Amino acid sequence: MMDYLGCIAILVAIGGSIIACYTDIKTKEIPNSLTLSMIFIGLLLFSLSFHKEWIFFIPLISSYILIWLIWRAGMWGGGDAKLIMGLLALLSPYYGIEFIPVFFVMIALSSFLHYFIFGLIETIREKKGKNFVMMMSMVTFLPLLSYFLLKSISKSIAIVAALAILFITGDIVSSFLPSKKRVKISEKVVGEIMAETIYVKNGRILRVEKEPSLIMRVIKRNKIRGRGIDILLKPKYTGISREEIGILKKCCDDILIFISYPMAPVILAALILTLVFGKEIFHLINF
């Protein structure tokens, strides 16, 4: 019974991810009909697999809360978040609860490689290749250094520390690499994440850029203060709406947005890596 359900789960997960890649690349959207169906089927299979052990729902629910927080932080789109939720529910019963942390690790590593490739392309276009090499060297060197320093104490601690430092350095470096672009206001920017807050002060249109780095946002705290301030638009996790396009057209000709790329191919790559190497990686980390 479990093998049969497992085969169904794997086929739905891979097939759904491939369809999500196609629609994400073509339209920059992942349809709700696809992701919600994957979540429903996944939760159904999860219930059939762990119907006598409801405690297994705790790590799944915890992962959903984490995904929601990442989405609210603007790091993932809504379609990407729901796709990951569907994959976790589909494959956790077959590969075990350990699939969840390993899949998150694979998403982080795949995202890093994805960021490296497209960051290199953007820096070459802007003729800032030296800066890119220097920044990425730091992002690579510091996690490796922490791993080798802590390896003698505990391999598990060394791996977790290296991944944490990779996230921190990668997050900080994102503020010093090409991550924004200025575009003309049109229907094409619907759904894009604003990289600036637009406000009116004493009759003048002013703008404050938003840092791509979560850590740098906390450090800098670029708050808009003063009297007579009317905020027109500010970045939000759902992206620019069609209604906001009309507001923007009345006050400016262009808008600064974060450079975005389809996330579904990254999720598919992480899924394949997890399916192939997941158990070995979990035993290596040994949580």
C-alpha positions, 0 to 999 in steps of 0.5 A, a space after each residue: 500500500 505504501 509503495 503504491 501511494 509513494 509512486 503516486 506521490 512521486 509522479 504527482 510531485 515531479 509532474 506538478 513541478 514540471 508543469 509549474 516550471 513551464 507556467 512560471 517561465 512562460 507567464 511568471 505565475 504558477 496556477 492555484 489550481 495546480 498547487 492547491 491540487 498538489 497540497 490536497 493530494 499530498 495532505 490526503 496521502 499524508 493522512 493515509 500514511 500517518 493515520 495512527 500517528 498524528 504527531 507526524 503532522 507537527 513537523 509538516 505544520 511547522 514547515 508550513 509556518 516557516 514557508 508562510 514567514 518566508 513568503 511574508 518576507 517577500 523572498 518567495 512568491 505565493 505560487 512558489 510557497 504553495 508549490 513547496 507546501 504541496 511537495 512537502 506533503 506529497 513526499 514526506 510520507 514516502 521518504 520520511 519526515 527527514 525529507 522536510 529539513 533536507 528539502 529546505 537545505 537543497 532549496 537553499 543550495 539550489 537558490 545559491 547556485 541560481 543566484 550565482 549564475 544570474 548574478 554573474 550575468 548581471 555583473 558582466 552586463 554592468 562591467 562589475 565582474 571583479 566585485 562579484 568574484 570578490 563577494 562570492 568568494 567571501 560567501 564561499 570561503 566563510 562557510 567552508 572555514 566555519 565547517 573545517 574549524 568546527 568539524 573536530 567538535 561535531 560534524 553535525 554542528 559544523 554543517 549546520 553552522 556552515 549553512 547558517 553562515 552561508 545564509 547570513 553572508 549570502 543575505 548581506 552580499 545581496 545588497 552589494 550585487 545587482 538586485 534591482 532595476 528601474 523599469 517603465 510603468 506598465 502592466 508588465 510590472 504587475 506582481 513584481 516586488 517594489 524596491 522603493 517606497 514612494 511618498 509625497 512630502 511638501 508637494 514633492 515626490 520622493 523615494 526611499 530604496 529598500 535593501 534586498 538583504 533582511 539583515 541590512 534592513 534591520 541595520 540601516 532602518 531607513 524609516 520615513 519620518 517627518 510631518 506632512 508625509 503621505 506615503 503613496 506606495 510601498 513594497 509588499 509581499 504580494 507585489 504590485 497590483 493593477 490598481 497600483 499601476 494607475 496610482 503610479 502612472 499619476 505620479 511617476 514614469 518609472 519604478 524601481 523593482 527587485 530583479 526576479 527570476 522564475 523560482 519553480 526551476 530552482 524548486 524542481 532542481 532541489 526536488 530532484 537532488 533531494 530524491 536522489 541524495 536525500 537519505 545520504 544527506 540526512 544521515 550525514 547531517 544526523 540531526 
